[in-house]
C-alpha cells in the first residue's frame, strides 16, 4: 500500500500559464465570487469559459466558443438568480436549487444536451457546487477571527455539525488527519502566493477575468489539448482555487497540474500524471496515488469513473474536479488536425 503521507508539495504556484503551443485548443474557465452586499449578504458568482484555437505557436488564434453566467446565491448556497449568455432553454430551472452534488445531478438529468455537446457553459455550471462550498474562506483574509465570526453567525451546534460532516469527505480529511485533529499548522491555508494565471508574454492566453474589489474567491482552470503524429492526444491542465488578499495579490488554497495522454482513436487514457502544487494539509498529496486508477479508462467515461473509483476518502474532491473535466477533452481535440508526421 502506498504511504499515506508523501513529501510535501512544493507550496509554490506553477502560474502564470505557459504560452499557447501551436496546433492547440485551450479551454479556460473561471468563477469569481464576491459579496456586493457584505459578508452576510448574497454572493455574486460570475462564471466565464472560452475555447481558443491556436494554429501557430506565439501567434494570435481565434475564439471557437465562449459563454458566461451571472448568479446570486444565498449564504446557504441557494441560487436566487441566474443569467446565462448565450441563453439556453432550461437555465431558469437552476433558480431555487442549492449548490452541492444534488445540483450536479439536477444539471445532468435535466440538461443532458450540455454534456453531450461538450458545451463550455456546462463546465462552469458544474463548478458552482465546489465553488459554493469553498468560497466563504475568502473572508479569512479580511478577518483574523474568521472562525469565531462563523461560530457567532451559525451557532455552536451548527458549526460543530459542519466540522463533523467533513470527516472522511476526502483523502485529506480522513479521521485522525491533521485537518480533522487540528494538529496541523494553524495558518497553513491560502498562505502561498497564487500568482496570476495570465501570462504577460501571451495576452491572448486567457479570457477576461472579473476582478472585484474586496474579499473574493476564484476557481480557475486551464485545459490545453494537442495532437501528435503518433496518434496521441496530449493534455496539459491546471486547476487552482485562490482568494484575494487584503494587502494585495492572491493566496492559493488548492492547486493541481495534470498531464495526460490518450489514444486518439479509442480515447483510452494511457498515462496520467497529477502534480500537487499547493494543498492545505500534509496528508493531501497522498490522493494522487489513487488517481492512477483511471489509466485504461476511456476519457469519455471519466466522470463516472471518478465517482466509482475515487469517492470520499479514496480521493481528493479538488483533484477529482480536475480529473472530471478531462471529459471535455474529446470536444477540444475534435477541433484539431493530427500533427504532420
N, C-alpha and C positions, 0 to 999 in steps of 0.2 A: 504493500500500500504506500502511496506517495506521502511524504511528510506533510503534516497539517500546516506547518509554518515554513514558508520559503524565505530566502533572503529578502530584505525589504525592497520594494520598488525604488527606482531612482529618486522619487519625490521631486522630479523636475518635468516640466512640460515638454512635449515634442513640438509645440507651436513655435512659429507660425506654420501653416500648411505648406507643403512643398509646392514648387511651381508645377503647373499642369504639364504632364507629358504629352507627346504627340499621339495622335490616333487614340484619344481617350474621351471618356464621358465622366464628368464629375457631378454627383448629386450632393448639394449642400442643403442642410436643414437646420433650422434654429427655432427655438421657442424662448422668447424673452418674457419674463414675468415681472410685473411691477405693481405697486399699491397706490393708485392715484388718490384714494380716499383715506390713506393712513393705514397703520398696522392692522386695525380691526375691521377695516373696510374690505370690499371685494377686491379680488386680484384681477388684473388685466393680463391676458395671455395674447401674445402676438406670435403666430407661427408662420414661418416662411420656408419654402422649398423651391429649389431650382435645379434643373438638369441642363448641363452646359457641355457642348461638344467642342473639342479642341483638335482640329486636323493636324496642325503643325505646332510642335513644342515652342513655347515662348511667344506665339502669335495670338492675336485675338481670335476667339471662336464665335459660337453663336448659341443663344438660348434655345433649347429644344422645347422646354415646358417649364412652367412655374405656377405657383399657387400660394395663397395666403389665407390665414384665418385670424379673426379677432374675436376673442371670447371673454366673458366675465364669469368668474367663479367666486362663490362664497367661501368663507373660511372652512366649511365642512366639505368643500370640493364640488358643490352642486353648480352645474352650468346654468347661468341665468340669461345669457345672451350669446348668440353665435352668428357671425357673419363670415361667409366663405367667398373668396374670389379666385377663380371664376366660380360662380354658384353652381350647385347641382341639386337635383331633386332629393329631398330627404334630409338635407343638412339641418333643417329646423327641428328635426326629431331629437337632436342632441340636447336641446334645451330641456332642463329638468333632470338630466342624467348626472350621476356623480362620477368623478374620476376614480378609477380603480379597475381591477380585472373585469368587472361586470360591464364597464364602458367599452373595453376592448371587445368583449364578447358581443355586445349590442351592435357595434360597428360591423363586426364580422358577419353577423346574422342578417342585419338589415341593409347593409351596403356592400354586398359581396362584389359588385361590379368594380369598386375601387381597388380591391385586392387583385381581382382577375386581370384588370387592365394595367396594373402597376402604376396607378395614378399617383403623382408625387404627393398630393394632399393627404393620402392615406397615412404616410409615414408621420406627418405632423400631427394628425388627429390621434393616431395610435400612441404618440408620445405625451398626450395630455395626462394620462394616468400617472406615469412615472414622474412627470414634472410637478403635478399637483401634490404628490407625496413629499417631494424633497424640497420644494421651492421655499417653504416657510423658513428654512435655515438661513435664508438671506439676511434675516433680521439679527442674527447672531453677531454680525459685524457692525451693527448700529447700537446694540445694547450689550454691555458686558454681563448683565443679569438676564440673559435671554431665557434660560431655563426657569428661573424664578418667575418671570413675567408669564411664561406659558402656564406654570402651575397656578398662578393667580387667576388667569383668564379661564382656564379649563376646569380648575378644581383638582384637588389632590387625587381623588378617586379616578377621574377620567384620565389624568396624566399617567397614573400608575398603570392603568389598563393599556394605554398607548404604548408604554415602555415594555410591558409584559408581552404584548402582542408581537413585538419584534423578535422574540426568542425563536430561533430556528427558521426565520423567514428567509435566510440566505446563509451561504457558507461563512461569511464573516461574522454573523450574529448567532452562531451556534451557542447553545448553553455552555457556559464556562469560559467563553472567549472574552477578550478584554473589552469589547464593545458592549457586552452584557454585564460583566462583573464590575466595570468601572476601573479596572486595574491598569488600563492603557493611559497614554498621555492625555491630560485634560484638555489641551488645545491642539489636538493633532489633526483637526479637520479644517479645510479651507485656509490653511496657513501657508500654502505653497503658491507661488506666483503662477497664475493660469496663462500668462502671456496673452497674445492676440491671435485668433485663428487666421486673421487676414495677413497675407504676406505682402509687404510694400513693393517687392520686386515683381508681384503678379497681381495687379489691381483687379483683373477680371476673375481671379480665382475664387471669390466668394460673392454671394448675393449681398445686397444691402442689409445690414443688421440694424435692429432697433436698439438704440442706446438711451434709455430713460435716465433721468436724474434720480438720485436717492437709492434706497435699497432695491436690489434687483437680482434675479436669478436667470441663468441662461443654460439651456441644453443645446449643444452644438454638435452636429455630425458632418462628416465628410466621407464620401464613398467614391474612390477613383477606380474605374474599370478600364482595362486594356486587354487586347488580344495579341497573341504572338503566333509565329509560323508553325509552332509545334502542336497547335490545336488546344492551347491552354487559354483560359480566361484568368487574368490576374486581378486581384482586388487589394487595394491598399486603403484601409478605412480607419477613421478616428472617431472617438466618442468622448465628449467632455461635459461635465456639469460644473458650473462655476457661479460665484456670487460676486457682486460689486463690493469693493472695499471702501469704507467711509473715507479713507485718506487717499484714495485713488487706485486705479488698477483693478484687477480681479484676482480672487483666490479660488483655486481648483478644489473640488470635493472628490470627483471621480474622473479618471482619465485612463482610457484604454486605446491601444492601437491594435489593428488586426491585419494580418497578411494572409491571403487565401489564394489557392489555385484550384480551378475546377476544369473538368473536361468540357470543351465547348460543345461537343455532340451529346453526351449523356448527362451533362450538368452535375456529375458526381464531384463532391468535394474531395480533392486529392491531398491537399496539405492545408493545415490551419495553424497559424502561429499567433496566439494572443500575447500581447505585451502589456503588463500592468505598469502604468506610469505613476499615477497618483491615486492613493486609496486611503480611507480613513483609519483602518485598524491593521495591526501587524499580521493577523491571520488572513486578511482578504486576498492576497495574491495566490494563495493555495487553490482558489477556484479555477485557475487557468488549466490545471491538470485535467479536470473532468470535461472541459470544453473539447478536448481531443476526441471525445466520443462521437462527435459529429462527422469525423472523417469517414467517408464512404456514403454519407447521406447525399441524396440529390438536393441541390441547392434550392430547388423549388419547394421542397418539403421541410425546410429548415425551421420554420416557425413551429410546426407540430413536433419536430424532433427536439427542439429546445425544451418545449413543455414536457415531453416524455422523459428526457434524459437528465435535465438539469433543474428540476423542480425543487423549491425550498432549499434546504441546506446542501443539496447536491450542486448548487450553482450560485453565482453572484447575480443579483437582479439587474445590475447595470451592465455587466458583461453579457448577460442574456439579452438585454435590449440591443446591444451592439451586434450580437450574433443573429438575432431575429431579422434585423434589417438586411442581412445578406440575401433574403428572399427578393429584394429589389434588383439584384444583380442581373438576372436574365433580361429584364426590360432594358437595362442600360447597355448590356452587351449587344443587344439587338440593333443598336444604332451604329455599331462599328463593323468595319470590314476587317477580316483577318489580315494581320501584317504580312507584307511580302516576304516570301521565303528567301 
